[in-house]
Amino acid sequence: MISGNADLYNVTIAGNTAAGRGGGLLVQGMAAKFLANLTIAANASATSGGGLCVDTVEGSETILSNSIIATNISPDASPDVLAPV
């Protein structure tokens, strides 16, 4: 889980599970986040956002660049990514 300022580069997040949202990575809060060159695969959540769940407040920013998010599992319609558009 990321809830403060964070930059992640060249990271693989795989084979994780969550009892709630964001089986691979849960991003939340107000701070800026920059995620680049990530592979988020083969994760599972019990609710939503099997690979990545972005749950930030209005005015915050999460930037995802040059990343692969695939083959994640959740019971709803967002197995790979749940995020505001």
Long-range contacts (C-beta under 8 A, 24 or more apart in sequence): 1-25, 1-26, 1-27, 1-28, 2-26, 2-27, 2-28, 2-29, 2-33, 3-28, 3-29, 3-31, 4-29, 4-31, 5-31, 5-32, 5-33, 6-31, 6-33, 6-34, 7-33, 7-34, 7-35, 7-36, 8-33, 8-34, 8-35, 8-36, 8-38, 9-36, 9-37, 10-36, 10-37, 10-38, 11-37, 11-38, 11-39, 12-38, 12-39, 12-40, 12-41, 13-38, 13-39, 13-40, 13-41, 13-43, 13-51, 14-39, 14-40, 14-41, 14-42, 14-43, 15-42, 15-43, 16-43, 16-44, 17-43, 17-44, 17-45, 17-46, 18-43, 18-44, 18-45, 18-46, 19-46, 20-45, 20-46, 20-47, 21-45, 21-47, 21-48, 21-49, 21-53, 21-55, 21-82, 22-49, 22-52, 22-53, 22-55, 22-82, 23-49, 23-50, 23-51, 23-72, 23-73, 23-74, 24-50, 24-51, 24-52, 24-72, 25-51, 25-52, 25-53, 26-53, 26-55, 27-52, 27-53, 27-54, 27-55, 27-56, 27-62, 28-54, 28-55, 28-56, 29-56, 29-57, 29-60, 30-56, 30-57, 30-59, 30-60, 31-60, 32-60, 32-61, 32-62, 32-63, 33-60, 33-61, 33-62, 33-63, 34-62, 34-63, 34-65, 35-62, 35-63, 35-64, 35-65, 35-67, 36-63, 36-64, 36-65, 36-66, 36-67, 37-65, 37-66, 37-67, 38-64, 38-67, 38-68, 38-69, 39-67, 39-68, 39-69, 40-67, 40-68, 40-69, 40-70, 40-72, 40-80, 41-68, 41-69, 41-70, 41-71, 41-72, 42-71, 42-72, 43-72, 43-73, 44-72, 44-73, 44-74, 45-72, 45-73, 45-74, 46-74, 46-75, 47-74, 47-75, 47-76, 48-74, 48-75, 48-76, 48-78, 48-82, 49-74, 49-78, 49-81, 49-82, 49-83, 50-74, 50-78, 50-79, 50-80, 51-79, 51-80, 51-81, 52-80, 52-81, 52-82, 52-83, 53-81, 53-82, 53-83, 54-81, 54-82, 54-83, 54-84, 55-82, 56-84
